Amino acid sequence: MTDKRGLREVSIRHCGSRTGDWRRTACRGAYISHTLGTTVNCLFVGAGAIADEYVRGLSAGSLSLAGVCDLDKKRATALADRYDCPGFTDLEAALTSVDADLVVNLTSHAAHAAVTRTALTADRHVYSQKPIALETQAANELLETAREKGLALACAPATPRAPAQQRAGRLLADGRLGPIQLGYAHAHVGRVTDWHDRPESFLETGPLYDGGVYPLALLTAWFGPVKRVRVADTLDIWPDREDQSPTAPGHVEAMLEFTAGPIVRLTASLYTPHRAREFYGLELHGDDGSLYLCDTGAMDDAADAVSFGRVGREYTIVPPQTSTDGREYLTSVEQFAARIESGEAPRDSGRQGVHIVAICNAIEKAAEYGGPVNVKPYGLSAGQVITPAEPAAMESTTTTATAATTTNSPTISTPANRDGGVTLPPVGFGCSRYRDGEYHDRVESITTALDAGYRLLDSAELYGNEHRIGELLATPGSPDRESVFIIGKPWRTNHRQENLVTACTGSLKEIGIDAFDCYMLHWPDAWAHRGRLDRLAEKSVTRQEELTFPETDDGTIETAEIPLTTAWENMHHVVDRGLAHSIGACNISLAQLETLLETGDVDPALVQVERHPYQPRNQLVAACDDQNIRVIAHSPLSAPGLLEESVLREIGHERDLSPAEVVISWNATHGVVPIPSSTTESHILGNLRGAATRLSPDECARIETLKNPDFER
Ligand SMILES: NC(=O)c1ccc[n+]([C@@H]2O[C@H](COP(=O)([O-])OP(=O)(O)OC[C@H]3O[C@@H](n4cnc5c(N)ncnc54)[C@H](OP(=O)(O)O)[C@@H]3O)[C@@H](O)[C@H]2O)c1
């Protein structure tokens, strides 16, 4: 294997010399001294199918194609002509002639190392297609050369940063799986003779160094280095009828042991068709749950790309909560160039690329001589994890109809940041038991919502199910406390200071948390206190109503003389005692908001009101925006007749959303966080789809026509 590969690299250099010589340029020393302008010139080496992927978006971005080099003159010229730059068949000539600090190496697998070496020697930063090399030694030498020369070296794939992979990474970061012990990864490259116009490189290199790199890139990004290959095997299986056949093993199986713990069985195959049921799937199993990602190599997202199954439950799809735009190949090169331009010489993905080659080499060795084989300590060191998930997508400021949010993975970073506004996911989940005058058990639906990725729970003393929510959050497979934003509310019978604090501590105890992310007055006006409301759901309905709707002898509600200003000052004690990170108020008018802002020294972080297209509360929303207060829309879907409105149907039809999902997206578009409640799984998932969509100003204007100043429930 090793010798053959060495020969291949040499023969490629010879191929080059036949068409014009891959000569070495003299070191250009000062040329690379981070003098890149705002548009960075780059030289593409390799003008095949993958180059077509990379050039997409080139005209709009920060990179400029200054030259193209390919051993095939026709291909080089065709691509160069499209971008009005010179084409070359000789790499050294290209490096000498083209004023480009960055080489993007898009050659075939076996040529990567030689091209990168030549470019580094000529003092160019290099972004290489995967694999970075076919031999650990060669890969590591490239890294060393880059380090010695202060050059940047990056290696594809960028797929760990693609949206579905980020969403899956967030599940891990939220602790949903518990300790992860086992995984299965597939890389079914398939019959390259069937789907690739130039399959030779794949047949020579085998599936491991091509498709296998996708799961390996993701797994090493999540778990850091592989410690050893426990066992591996290769098969030379291929249909006899084919004219061309693999010269490297066409099917590879290996058990990989990560330093961080998991053992993953990897299958990489040219024999298994790429249309097999398993394509590039990855399934991880932890003590508390399992995760399925349908394609580790995907750049585009799909609503059902990720699912989670807590132990004992069916898998639930985890839809995106933000725009599902995929990732462009060029984005990573642009980001790499931007880092170079800012004076860095990044080599982190290059190091990861070296480690992946070391894993592949160790797999081959284990297959040849029997395992286990320790993975050479090149590239990543123990405990080095690239990133569990890109932080993003929680929105701390209001988005307008014109501002599209394109971040990938909603992660709660800070529960409450009073200076910069609270950071929230685009949609939350209402936990009320009440619906149409009846009580509903909500545990099953809240479980589904958590499994589907909801990260904001709207709870309240009145709902009587805080302890059930607490039990659920303590169940294996639930997200870690810090990844869920929990709202609590004292009922209006508890506005007196001592009652308020008792209500809050009682609710916290029931849920099993130390502090609410936001504690919100449920209503601005106070009613008479008739007793504590703990475990309300366990009391008889008559008793529940006596406690929550206190009546005078004549059957009217008995109010309490506690002005809003006093109640708000009492809420300050909750913050002072560390029982809530922030406070807010529900069901308030604009005038009452002004009262709160003038009272005491803690401003509301959140305001929660009934909000839907009939009652958009534009003035209140605008006032909150001005004050950096986030608005939560309760009861967003249940206004009678709303979901039958033709304008919602029409927009939904155009966007493949249901009317309810359009209402959710209308809220999200205005930076308002809706908290629909649902007991139907398809609705729970659909509302996330709505939250991931941003409507156009025109669509928002059409919805604005539904506004009804006389709306009343
Ligand atoms: N602060 C307050 O004073 C206050 C007051 C009221 C409510 N809230 C909060 O707001 C939350 C939601 O309020 P809510 O339950 O009254 O009303 P809602 O969320 O507006 O409506 C719930 C209804 O909408 C349906 N639904 C949900 N998603 C749907 C979809 N995609 N397509 C079609 N129908 C859908 C549900 O049926 P399915 O179950 O079949 O999906 C249910 O019948 C409460 O749980 C509570 O947390 C707060």
The ligand as a MOL file (V3000), in Angstrom:
LIG
                    3D

  0  0  0     0  0            999 V3000
M  V30 BEGIN CTAB
M  V30 COUNTS 48 52 0 0 0
M  V30 BEGIN ATOM
M  V30 1 N -49.3680 34.4470 30.4080 0
M  V30 2 C -50.6000 34.1480 30.1980 0
M  V30 3 O -51.5050 34.7630 30.7530 0
M  V30 4 C -50.9430 33.0550 29.2620 0
M  V30 5 C -52.2630 32.8860 28.8490 0
M  V30 6 C -52.5560 31.8640 27.9630 0
M  V30 7 C -51.5520 31.0290 27.5190 0
M  V30 8 N -50.2810 31.1990 27.9510 0 CHG=1
M  V30 9 C -49.2010 30.3520 27.4870 0
M  V30 10 O -49.3170 30.1840 26.0810 0
M  V30 11 C -49.3490 28.8050 25.7650 0
M  V30 12 C -50.1670 28.5610 24.5280 0
M  V30 13 O -51.4650 29.0340 24.6990 0
M  V30 14 P -52.7710 28.1930 24.3640 0
M  V30 15 O -52.5500 26.7630 24.5440 0
M  V30 16 O -53.8400 28.8420 25.0720 0 CHG=-1
M  V30 17 O -53.0180 28.5000 22.8600 0
M  V30 18 P -52.2950 28.2520 21.4840 0
M  V30 19 O -50.9550 27.7420 21.6120 0
M  V30 20 O -52.5280 29.4980 20.7390 0
M  V30 21 O -53.2230 27.1600 20.8250 0
M  V30 22 C -53.2290 25.8210 21.1540 0
M  V30 23 C -54.1270 25.1370 20.1410 0
M  V30 24 O -53.5310 25.2250 18.8530 0
M  V30 25 C -53.4340 23.9290 18.2900 0
M  V30 26 N -52.2060 23.8880 17.5290 0
M  V30 27 C -50.9270 23.9890 17.9630 0
M  V30 28 N -50.0860 23.9190 16.9370 0
M  V30 29 C -50.8230 23.7610 15.8160 0
M  V30 30 C -50.5090 23.6100 14.4550 0
M  V30 31 N -49.2370 23.6300 13.9980 0
M  V30 32 N -51.5190 23.4630 13.5910 0
M  V30 33 C -52.8100 23.4560 14.0070 0
M  V30 34 N -53.1650 23.5900 15.2860 0
M  V30 35 C -52.1720 23.7490 16.1950 0
M  V30 36 C -53.4400 22.9930 19.4460 0
M  V30 37 O -53.9500 21.7320 19.0710 0
M  V30 38 P -53.0070 20.4250 19.0920 0
M  V30 39 O -52.7830 20.1000 20.5250 0
M  V30 40 O -53.7940 19.3980 18.3740 0
M  V30 41 O -51.7700 20.7670 18.3780 0
M  V30 42 C -54.3470 23.6900 20.4210 0
M  V30 43 O -55.6770 23.3780 20.1250 0
M  V30 44 C -49.8750 28.1490 27.0230 0
M  V30 45 O -49.5260 26.7940 27.1040 0
M  V30 46 C -49.2360 28.9760 28.0820 0
M  V30 47 O -47.9150 28.5230 28.3040 0
M  V30 48 C -49.9780 32.2190 28.8090 0
M  V30 END ATOM
M  V30 BEGIN BOND
M  V30 1 1 1 2
M  V30 2 2 2 3
M  V30 3 1 2 4
M  V30 4 1 4 5
M  V30 5 2 4 48
M  V30 6 2 5 6
M  V30 7 1 6 7
M  V30 8 2 7 8
M  V30 9 1 8 9
M  V30 10 1 8 48
M  V30 11 1 9 10
M  V30 12 1 9 46
M  V30 13 1 10 11
M  V30 14 1 11 12
M  V30 15 1 11 44
M  V30 16 1 12 13
M  V30 17 1 13 14
M  V30 18 2 14 15
M  V30 19 1 14 16
M  V30 20 1 14 17
M  V30 21 1 17 18
M  V30 22 2 18 19
M  V30 23 1 18 20
M  V30 24 1 18 21
M  V30 25 1 21 22
M  V30 26 1 22 23
M  V30 27 1 23 24
M  V30 28 1 23 42
M  V30 29 1 24 25
M  V30 30 1 25 26
M  V30 31 1 25 36
M  V30 32 1 26 27
M  V30 33 1 26 35
M  V30 34 2 27 28
M  V30 35 1 28 29
M  V30 36 1 29 30
M  V30 37 2 29 35
M  V30 38 1 30 31
M  V30 39 2 30 32
M  V30 40 1 32 33
M  V30 41 2 33 34
M  V30 42 1 34 35
M  V30 43 1 36 37
M  V30 44 1 36 42
M  V30 45 1 37 38
M  V30 46 2 38 39
M  V30 47 1 38 40
M  V30 48 1 38 41
M  V30 49 1 42 43
M  V30 50 1 44 45
M  V30 51 1 44 46
M  V30 52 1 46 47
M  V30 END BOND
M  V30 END CTAB
M  END
